[in-house]
Amino acid sequence: MTLPPTRPAETAGTPEAGAPINQWKTLDKDLKRIVQLEQAGQFVGRPLLSLGIALVFIVLAGVAASVIVGGTPNALVIVAAAAFGAYMALNIGANDVANNMGPAVGANALTMTGALAIAAVFETAGALIAGGDVVSTISGGIVDPASVAEAGIFVWAMMAALIAAAVWLNVATAIGAPVSTTHSIVGGVMGAGMVAAGLGAVNWPVMGQIAASWVISPVLGGVFAALFLAFIKHRLIDAEDKIAAARFWVPLLIGVMAAAFSAYLVLKGLRKLMEVDLPAALLIGLVFGVLTVFLTRPLVRRQSEGLENRKKSLKKLFGLPLVVSAALLSFAHGANDVANAVGPLAAIVHAVSDGDTAAKVSIPLWVMIIGAGGISFGLVLFGPKLIRMVGSEITKLNPMRAYCVALSAAITVIVASGLGLPVSSTHIAVGGIFGVGFYREWQAERRSRALGLIKGKPLPPEERKRRKLVRRAHFLTIGAAWVVTVPATAALSAAIFLGLRTLGN
């Protein structure tokens, strides 16, 4: 086939040139369709590629386990547990890490690629450097260890809990709901424990505390985030000389962040390296906070030189602190939540290898590597969906608002630790975003009423409804997912336990 001749510019409007031009237009349309088809193929193929890589990781985890424990009796059980542990870690990375990186991405302080890279590095570092080397096999005293002392029943219970929690996290990620991985694994242990040993084996007071955390965590996170945003608005945004106010207050706010995160990391993320009580952690935080104020004051002054006296200029001063806070949250999350992926796996390895159960077991290095690697792979492969949802679809964030969410997460954990309240880092972070959004709605309502009083025209109800700054659909979906996490994983785990025990017999 020969191509149509080149379109001569001087004859473009003549009848003789009409046919070639039409042929060129047809060719252009065909080429455009081919490009669109290729783009559609890439769009459809990307999820399949991610699923393929995830499957390869799960298979490699099982292969590694078979090589390491090949001579152990019932090694096949450990291999299966390693595969499910890898699956659980992938889902933790896909769902839970969004709470740390979502605000920074939504505020445009980080690109999605940058957020994924930072989170992968710091999640892995937190898991391998500061991840607990000893883990409770009954997940915080949910089930009485004596009631499942038989090794065979214990193994099936841990396996069922691991599978149920992983499946629920997968479902929650698919529907766009960030949920607590800790609550997921706790529900799994409770469900299998009830079937294995009866209702009396469950520690119901502890379960009551966990249920209370469904309300306590998001409320505390939202209140603290709203209070910080109100302070920034009063002292910086509404100030006549915004740059002068920023030079005074921004270093102090960064110092508060440094103090909060230092204490947070000591309490939550560095328990493997050091064991300190709350007063000592607060003292360490205070020292780091004061040093940070002195170090950042000249930096903020230089950064603010030449900036205009407007709100947009203030956002630039919060970008770097927000990135640092996201990295520190990822480190603490990797250190703290890796046990949710590998705790049941470590318990199964101990029970199969030693033939008994224990209240606490050590986590082998290869098990920890599976957990750390799975979290990072899950984040990179499947995390962007929830990162976008948390960062930009609940309410609009900028660096100042996102900074308030990150600071709220650290301070809420510290306050809750001091009060002995059970909290979830996922609920705190998402609650902080809702708190910022509802505070913005309240502020907008105040301005509208004030403007209406001045003009003598109150804002119509339909206009007030249109100005809602928090998406109610996400609020309801996430709230419902939080409430049903423990019951859903418990029911699923109970069914899986019955099936596994039947197969085992």
ABEGO torsion letter per residue (X at the ends): XBBBBBBBAAAAABAAAAAAAAAAAAAAAAAAAAAAAAAAAAAAAAAAAAAAAAAAAAAAAAAAAAAAAAABBGAAAAAAAAAAAAAAAAAAAAAAAAAAAAAAAAAGABBAAAAAAAAAAAAAAAAAAABBABBBAAGGGABBAAAAABAAAAAAAAAAAAAAAAAAAAAAAAAGBBBBAAAAAAAAAAAAAAAAAEAAABBAAAAAAAAAAAAAAAAAAAAAAAAAAAAAAAAAAABABAAAAAAAAAAAAAAAAAAAAAAAAAAAAAAAABBBBAAAAAAAAAAAAAAAAAAAAAAAAAAABGBBBBAAAAAAAAAAAAAAAAAAAAAAAAAAAAAAAAAAAAAAAAAAAAGBBBABBBBBAAAAAAAAAAAAAAAAAAAAAAAAAAAAAABBBBAAAAAAAAAAAAAAAAAAAAAGBBBBAAAAAAAAAAAAAAAAAAAAAAAAAAAAAAAGBBBBAAAAAAABABBAAAAAAAAAAAAAAAAAAAAAAAAAAAAAAAAAX
